[in-house]
């Protein structure tokens, strides 16, 4: 180095600086650039993942909105059916509407199940859900403009099982032709059906209406269908507020004066029918499967000849002693027929 001139020394110094810079670039700056590129690439990958998840989030929100709309549509369809069927509640509702519209003279009411066709799914299988139809058929009578109508014991002349003569005579004075305009029932019947039809057009349908001309009056007939369905996976909460869904009539009714089956004579002092006796022709109708053939024959013969009131004389004794013998019925005697 001592033999080198100043020029060579400066050259070596410059060369050393260049080598040092090169080493710093290769092992420092170039390595940093490579790491930077790697970080940029990683950042781009993470950004792509973030964009993907943001996209999924957006799609999920759209999917959720679609699900909510579909559920709303399903709820609308479910609302077009009654949540369930209670026959007594439906009958109560129908009869009350007719009564409220001034049509109380009910002749009969019947209920039947209508079986609709099963629902077939797109894959050809039968759906587990099914439509349920309950049909209520009612028959009401108009008045005839002459006879005195009665509803719920109105216009009755019976007091404690006996006829009130004054009330009876008063009723007889009303027993006359009142004119065609006095006949009621038809307009009231139509009004009741109109109200029922408008109550819930989706769930309640008038199936049929008819009228039968009778002896001065009309028997009016209507069949009304109530629609329900079984939903395996119901989406909406059922609405049970309608008066035909659950029972809305009277409860805890006093039935002490009631009876099942009309006896020959009503002896229940709590009954409004106290001391009312069955008509003779009704008393001997039927085969009486519970009775011996001879007792039924004797009973029928005696009622036909003397009347039920005489046969039921509590002081009389009926003896059936064989063919050709006599029975004692009160103070009367008749020859036995068997």
C-alpha positions as CSV (number, residue, x, y, z in Angstrom):
1,X,0.0,0.0,0.0
2,X,3.0,2.3,0.7
3,X,4.1,2.0,-2.9
4,X,0.8,3.0,-4.2
5,X,0.3,6.5,-5.4
6,X,-2.4,8.8,-4.2
7,X,-4.5,7.9,-7.3
8,X,-4.4,4.2,-6.7
9,X,-5.2,4.7,-3.0
10,X,-8.3,6.8,-3.9
11,X,-9.3,4.1,-6.4
12,X,-9.1,1.4,-3.9
13,X,-11.2,3.5,-1.4
14,X,-13.9,4.1,-4.0
15,X,-13.9,0.4,-4.9
16,X,-14.3,-0.6,-1.3
17,X,-17.2,1.9,-0.9
18,X,-18.8,0.4,-4.0
19,X,-18.4,-3.1,-2.7
20,X,-19.8,-2.1,0.7
21,X,-22.8,-0.5,-1.0
22,X,-23.3,-3.6,-3.1
23,X,-23.2,-5.8,0.0
24,X,-25.6,-3.6,1.8
25,X,-28.0,-3.6,-1.1
26,X,-27.8,-7.3,-1.6
27,X,-28.1,-8.4,2.0
28,X,-30.1,-5.4,3.3
29,X,-32.2,-3.5,0.8
30,X,-32.9,-6.4,-1.6
31,X,-33.9,-8.6,1.3
32,X,-36.2,-5.9,2.6
33,X,-37.7,-5.5,-0.8
34,X,-38.3,-9.2,-1.1
35,X,-40.0,-9.3,2.4
36,X,-42.1,-6.2,1.3
37,X,-43.2,-8.0,-1.8
38,X,-44.2,-11.0,0.3
39,X,-46.1,-8.9,2.7
40,X,-47.9,-7.1,-0.1
41,X,-48.8,-10.5,-1.6
42,X,-50.1,-11.7,1.8
43,X,-52.0,-8.5,2.2
44,X,-53.6,-9.0,-1.2
45,X,-54.6,-12.5,-0.3
46,X,-56.1,-11.4,3.0
47,X,-58.0,-8.6,1.2
48,X,-59.4,-11.1,-1.3
49,X,-60.5,-13.3,1.6
50,X,-62.1,-10.2,3.2
51,X,-63.9,-9.3,0.0
52,X,-65.1,-12.9,-0.3
53,X,-66.5,-12.9,3.3
54,X,-68.1,-9.5,2.7
55,X,-69.7,-10.9,-0.4
56,X,-71.0,-13.9,1.6
57,X,-72.3,-11.5,4.3
58,X,-74.2,-9.6,1.7
59,X,-75.6,-12.7,0.1
60,X,-76.6,-14.0,3.6
61,X,-78.5,-10.7,4.2
62,X,-80.3,-11.1,0.9
63,X,-81.0,-14.8,1.6
64,X,-82.3,-13.9,5.0
65,X,-84.6,-11.3,3.5
66,X,-85.8,-13.8,1.0
67,X,-86.5,-16.3,3.8
68,X,-88.5,-13.7,5.7
69,X,-90.5,-12.9,2.6
70,X,-91.2,-16.6,2.0
71,X,-92.3,-17.0,5.6
72,X,-94.6,-14.0,5.3
73,X,-96.2,-15.6,2.3
74,X,-96.6,-18.9,4.1
75,X,-98.1,-17.1,7.0
76,X,-100.6,-15.5,4.7
77,X,-101.6,-18.9,3.3
78,X,-101.8,-20.4,6.8
79,X,-104.2,-17.6,7.8
80,X,-106.6,-18.6,5.1
81,X,-107.4,-21.7,7.2
82,X,-108.9,-22.1,10.6
83,X,-106.2,-23.1,13.1
84,X,-108.3,-26.1,14.2
85,X,-111.9,-27.3,14.1
86,X,-114.2,-27.5,17.2
87,X,-117.6,-28.7,16.0
88,X,-119.5,-27.5,19.0
89,X,-117.9,-24.0,18.6
90,X,-118.8,-23.8,14.9
91,X,-122.4,-24.9,15.5
92,X,-122.8,-22.5,18.3
93,X,-121.5,-19.6,16.1
94,X,-123.8,-20.5,13.2
95,X,-126.9,-20.9,15.3
96,X,-126.2,-17.6,17.2
97,X,-125.9,-15.7,13.9
98,X,-129.2,-17.0,12.7
99,X,-130.9,-16.2,16.0
100,X,-129.3,-12.7,16.2
101,X,-130.8,-12.0,12.7
102,X,-134.3,-12.9,13.8
103,X,-134.4,-16.5,12.5
104,X,-134.8,-18.7,15.6
105,X,-137.1,-21.4,14.4
106,X,-134.5,-24.1,14.0
107,X,-135.7,-27.4,12.6
108,X,-132.4,-29.3,12.5
109,X,-128.7,-29.0,12.4
110,X,-126.2,-31.6,11.2
111,X,-122.5,-31.8,10.9
112,X,-120.4,-33.9,8.5
113,X,-116.7,-34.2,7.6
114,X,-115.9,-33.6,4.0
115,X,-112.8,-35.4,2.7
116,X,-110.9,-33.4,0.1
117,X,-108.4,-34.8,-2.3
118,X,-104.9,-35.3,-0.9
119,X,-102.2,-32.8,-1.8
120,X,-99.5,-34.1,-4.1
121,X,-96.0,-32.6,-3.9
122,X,-93.9,-31.9,-7.1
123,X,-91.9,-35.1,-6.5
124,X,-95.1,-37.1,-6.8
125,X,-95.4,-38.0,-3.1
126,X,-98.4,-37.1,-0.9
127,X,-98.0,-34.2,1.5
128,X,-98.2,-34.8,5.2
129,X,-100.3,-31.6,5.5
130,X,-104.0,-32.0,4.7
131,X,-107.1,-29.8,4.3
132,X,-109.9,-30.4,6.8
133,X,-113.5,-29.4,5.9
134,X,-116.4,-29.4,8.4
135,X,-119.9,-28.9,6.8
136,X,-122.7,-27.5,9.0
137,X,-126.2,-28.0,7.5
138,X,-129.1,-26.2,9.1
139,X,-132.8,-26.0,8.4
140,X,-135.0,-23.2,9.6
141,X,-138.7,-22.6,9.3
142,X,-140.6,-19.5,8.5
143,X,-143.9,-18.7,10.1
144,X,-147.2,-19.2,8.3
145,X,-149.1,-16.0,9.2
146,X,-151.7,-17.9,11.2
147,X,-150.3,-20.2,13.9
148,X,-148.7,-18.8,17.0
149,X,-144.9,-19.3,16.8
150,X,-143.0,-20.5,19.9
151,X,-139.3,-20.3,20.7
152,X,-137.7,-21.1,24.0
153,X,-141.1,-21.6,25.6
154,X,-142.4,-18.2,24.5
155,X,-146.2,-17.9,24.2
156,X,-146.5,-20.9,26.5
157,X,-149.8,-21.3,28.5
158,X,-148.3,-23.9,30.9
159,X,-147.7,-22.9,34.5
160,X,-146.2,-25.6,36.8
161,X,-147.4,-28.3,34.5
162,X,-150.9,-27.1,34.2
163,X,-152.6,-24.9,31.5
164,X,-153.3,-21.3,32.5
165,X,-156.9,-20.8,31.2
166,X,-156.7,-17.0,30.9
167,X,-153.4,-17.2,29.0
168,X,-154.8,-19.9,26.8
169,X,-157.9,-17.9,25.9
170,X,-155.7,-14.9,25.2
171,X,-153.6,-17.0,22.8
172,X,-156.7,-18.3,21.1
173,X,-157.7,-14.8,20.2
174,X,-154.4,-14.4,18.4
175,X,-155.0,-17.6,16.4
176,X,-156.2,-16.0,13.2
177,X,-154.9,-15.0,9.7
178,X,-152.4,-12.1,10.1
179,X,-151.7,-11.6,6.4
180,X,-148.8,-12.5,4.2
181,X,-146.7,-9.6,5.4
182,X,-146.7,-11.2,8.9
183,X,-144.8,-14.2,7.7
184,X,-141.2,-13.9,8.9
185,X,-138.1,-16.0,8.3
186,X,-136.9,-15.7,4.7
187,X,-135.3,-12.3,4.8
188,X,-133.8,-13.1,8.2
189,X,-132.4,-16.3,6.8
190,X,-130.7,-14.5,3.9
191,X,-129.3,-11.8,6.2
192,X,-127.8,-14.5,8.5
193,X,-126.1,-16.2,5.5
194,X,-124.8,-12.9,4.2
195,X,-123.2,-12.2,7.6
196,X,-121.6,-15.6,7.8
197,X,-120.2,-15.4,4.3
198,X,-118.7,-12.0,5.0
199,X,-117.1,-13.1,8.4
200,X,-114.1,-14.8,6.9
201,X,-114.4,-15.4,3.1
202,X,-111.1,-17.4,3.1
203,X,-112.1,-20.0,5.8
204,X,-115.9,-20.0,5.5
205,X,-117.8,-20.8,2.3
206,X,-121.6,-21.2,1.7
207,X,-121.9,-24.6,0.0
208,X,-125.6,-24.6,-0.8
209,X,-128.9,-22.9,-0.2
210,X,-132.4,-24.3,-0.7
211,X,-136.0,-23.8,0.1
212,X,-138.9,-26.3,0.4
213,X,-142.5,-25.1,0.1
214,X,-144.7,-26.6,2.9
215,X,-148.3,-26.1,4.0
216,X,-148.2,-22.3,4.2
217,X,-144.7,-22.0,5.4
218,X,-141.2,-22.5,4.0
219,X,-138.3,-24.8,5.2
220,X,-135.0,-23.0,4.5
221,X,-131.8,-25.1,4.1
222,X,-128.2,-24.1,4.0
223,X,-124.9,-25.9,4.1
224,X,-121.8,-24.0,5.2
225,X,-118.2,-25.2,4.9
226,X,-115.5,-24.3,7.4
227,X,-111.9,-24.9,6.2
228,X,-109.0,-25.9,8.4
229,X,-105.7,-27.7,7.7
230,X,-103.0,-29.7,9.4
231,X,-99.6,-28.1,9.2
232,X,-96.6,-30.3,10.2
233,X,-94.2,-27.3,10.5
234,X,-96.4,-24.3,11.1
235,X,-94.6,-20.9,10.5
236,X,-97.2,-18.5,12.0
237,X,-98.9,-18.4,15.3
238,X,-102.6,-19.4,15.0
239,X,-105.3,-16.8,15.6
240,X,-107.9,-18.2,17.9
241,X,-109.8,-15.0,18.5
242,X,-112.7,-15.7,16.2
243,X,-116.0,-16.7,17.8
244,X,-116.2,-20.0,15.8
245,X,-112.8,-21.2,17.0
246,X,-113.4,-21.8,20.7
247,X,-116.5,-22.0,22.7
248,X,-118.1,-18.6,23.4
249,X,-121.6,-19.7,24.7
250,X,-123.0,-20.2,28.1
251,X,-121.3,-22.4,30.6
252,X,-122.4,-23.9,34.0
253,X,-126.0,-24.3,32.8
254,X,-128.4,-25.6,35.5
255,X,-129.6,-29.0,34.1
256,X,-131.5,-30.2,37.2
257,X,-134.8,-29.9,35.2
258,X,-133.5,-31.6,32.1
259,X,-133.9,-35.2,31.0
260,X,-132.7,-37.5,28.3
261,X,-135.4,-39.3,26.4
262,X,-139.1,-38.5,26.8
263,X,-140.8,-40.7,29.4
264,X,-144.5,-41.4,29.3
265,X,-145.1,-38.6,31.7
266,X,-142.7,-36.1,33.2
267,X,-142.6,-36.2,37.0
268,X,-139.5,-34.0,37.6
269,X,-140.8,-31.0,39.6
270,X,-137.8,-29.0,38.4
271,X,-138.7,-29.5,34.7
272,X,-140.7,-27.1,32.6
273,X,-142.4,-30.2,31.1
274,X,-143.8,-31.3,34.5
275,X,-146.9,-33.4,34.1
276,X,-146.7,-33.3,30.3
277,X,-147.7,-36.7,28.9
278,X,-146.6,-38.3,25.7
279,X,-149.3,-38.6,22.9
280,X,-150.9,-42.0,22.5
281,X,-149.6,-42.7,19.1
282,X,-146.0,-42.0,20.2
283,X,-146.4,-44.1,23.3
284,X,-147.1,-47.3,21.3
285,X,-144.6,-46.7,18.5
286,X,-141.6,-49.0,18.1
287,X,-140.8,-52.6,18.8
288,X,-139.6,-52.3,22.5
289,X,-136.8,-54.8,22.2
290,X,-136.4,-54.7,26.0
291,X,-139.9,-56.0,26.7
292,X,-141.7,-59.4,26.4
293,X,-143.9,-59.6,23.3
294,X,-147.1,-60.1,25.3
295,X,-146.5,-57.1,27.6
296,X,-145.9,-54.8,24.6
297,X,-149.0,-56.2,22.8
298,X,-151.2,-55.6,25.8
299,X,-149.8,-52.2,26.4
300,X,-150.3,-51.1,22.8
301,X,-153.8,-52.5,22.7
302,X,-154.8,-50.8,25.9
303,X,-153.3,-47.4,24.9
304,X,-155.1,-47.6,21.5
305,X,-158.5,-48.3,23.1
306,X,-158.3,-46.3,26.4
307,X,-155.5,-43.8,25.9
308,X,-152.2,-43.4,27.7
309,X,-153.6,-41.4,30.6
310,X,-156.0,-44.2,31.6
311,X,-153.3,-46.9,31.2
312,X,-150.9,-45.0,33.5
313,X,-153.4,-44.7,36.3
314,X,-151.2,-45.3,39.3
315,X,-154.0,-47.0,41.1
316,X,-154.7,-49.4,38.3
317,X,-153.0,-52.8,38.0
318,X,-152.4,-54.5,34.6
319,X,-152.4,-58.3,34.8
320,X,-151.5,-60.5,31.8
321,X,-152.5,-64.0,32.8
322,X,-152.6,-65.6,29.3
323,X,-154.7,-65.8,26.2
324,X,-158.4,-65.2,26.7
325,X,-157.9,-63.9,30.2
326,X,-158.8,-60.4,31.3
327,X,-156.6,-57.5,32.4
328,X,-157.7,-54.8,34.8
329,X,-156.8,-51.3,33.7
330,X,-158.1,-48.9,36.3
331,X,-161.8,-49.6,36.5
332,X,-161.9,-51.0,32.9
333,X,-161.5,-54.6,31.8
334,X,-160.4,-55.7,28.4
335,X,-159.8,-59.1,27.0
336,X,-156.1,-60.0,26.6
337,X,-154.9,-60.6,23.0
338,X,-151.9,-62.8,23.8
